[in-house]
Amino acid sequence: MKYLVRDKLFAIGDDYWIEDEEGRHAFLVDGKALRLRDTLELKAPDGRVLVTLREKLLSLRGAMTVERDERPLATVRRKRLSLLRNHYRVTMADGTELDVSGRILDREFAVEYDGELLAHISRRWLRVRDTYAVDVVREDADAALLIAVAVCVIRMAERED
């Protein structure tokens, strides 16, 4: 399933609908203004908060957390930086790790678990400016989590740039 995400509307205080490939509202992004740290909520169409993305304070390398039901679900950190590819590691609360690599700023990257592709993020399929697609490859994957990981990685890469 592909989800369409607009880049420039992920500002604090902005709300934005993420649509599925059929044009239906899939998730609402609620940017929380007037917070000490960068905070976004990803909500279901009925208004239920699915995940919360927060900038982690006092982190040496920069990190963001993804929370579900006010409990940590995952932490996103830069793994290493090379000339050709950016690498991020997502450490889940249960200790498993996801690997994110590719050209983050170009919106051409993948999220993998143990070498298996979970999601591919790309602008290449779209003609709409400032929009990228999160293609969730596995049907049993947590789409809200994978979209949250993509948003976290992009925000972190833009800050480092």
Backbone hydrogen bonds, N-H to C=O, Kabsch-Sander energy under -0.5 kcal/mol:
donor,donor_aa,acceptor,acceptor_aa,energy
3,Y,134,V,-1.7
4,L,19,E,-2.9
5,V,3,Y,-0.5
5,V,132,Y,-3.1
7,D,130,D,-3.0
10,F,7,D,-1.7
11,A,9,L,-0.6
14,D,11,A,-2.1
16,Y,29,V,-2.0
18,I,27,F,-3.4
19,E,4,L,-1.2
19,E,17,W,-0.5
20,D,24,R,-2.5
21,E,2,K,-1.1
23,G,20,D,-2.2
26,A,18,I,-2.9
27,F,18,I,-1.8
28,L,43,K,-2.6
29,V,16,Y,-3.6
29,V,27,F,-0.5
30,D,28,L,-0.6
30,D,41,E,-3.1
31,G,14,D,-2.2
31,G,29,V,-0.6
32,K,30,D,-0.5
32,K,39,T,-2.2
33,A,31,G,-0.7
40,L,53,L,-2.3
41,E,30,D,-2.2
42,L,51,V,-3.1
43,K,28,L,-3.3
43,K,41,E,-0.6
44,A,48,R,-2.9
47,G,44,A,-2.5
50,L,42,L,-2.8
50,L,48,R,-0.5
51,V,42,L,-1.6
52,T,67,E,-2.4
53,L,40,L,-3.4
54,R,65,T,-2.6
55,E,38,D,-2.3
56,K,63,A,-2.9
57,L,55,E,-0.5
59,S,56,K,-0.6
60,L,58,L,-0.5
64,M,76,V,-1.8
65,T,54,R,-3.0
66,V,74,A,-2.9
67,E,52,T,-2.9
68,R,71,R,-2.7
71,R,68,R,-1.5
73,L,66,V,-3.3
74,A,66,V,-2.1
75,T,91,T,-1.9
76,V,64,M,-3.2
77,R,89,R,-2.3
78,R,62,G,-0.7
79,K,87,H,-2.7
80,R,87,H,-1.0
82,S,85,R,-1.8
86,N,102,G,-2.6
87,H,80,R,-1.5
88,Y,100,V,-2.9
89,R,77,R,-2.8
90,V,98,L,-2.6
91,T,75,T,-2.7
91,T,89,R,-0.6
92,M,90,V,-0.7
92,M,96,T,-3.1
93,A,73,L,-2.4
95,G,92,M,-2.1
98,L,90,V,-2.6
99,D,112,E,-2.8
100,V,88,Y,-2.8
101,S,110,A,-1.8
102,G,86,N,-1.3
103,R,108,E,-2.7
104,I,102,G,-1.2
107,R,104,I,-1.8
108,E,103,R,-2.3
109,F,121,I,-1.8
110,A,101,S,-2.6
111,V,119,A,-2.7
112,E,99,D,-2.8
113,Y,116,E,-2.5
116,E,113,Y,-2.2
118,L,111,V,-3.1
119,A,111,V,-1.7
120,H,135,D,-2.1
121,I,109,F,-3.2
122,S,133,A,-2.1
126,L,123,R,-2.2
131,T,128,V,-1.0
132,Y,5,V,-2.7
133,A,122,S,-3.2
134,V,3,Y,-2.7
135,D,120,H,-3.0
135,D,133,A,-0.7
136,V,1,M,-2.8
136,V,134,V,-0.9
137,V,118,L,-2.2
137,V,135,D,-0.8
138,R,118,L,-1.0
141,A,138,R,-1.2
143,A,141,A,-1.1
146,L,142,D,-2.3
147,I,143,A,-2.5
148,A,144,A,-2.3
149,V,145,L,-2.6
150,A,146,L,-2.1
151,V,147,I,-2.5
152,C,148,A,-2.6
153,V,149,V,-2.6
154,I,150,A,-2.3
155,R,151,V,-2.5
156,M,152,C,-2.6
157,A,153,V,-2.6
158,E,154,I,-2.4
159,R,155,R,-1.8
160,E,156,M,-2.0
161,D,157,A,-1.6
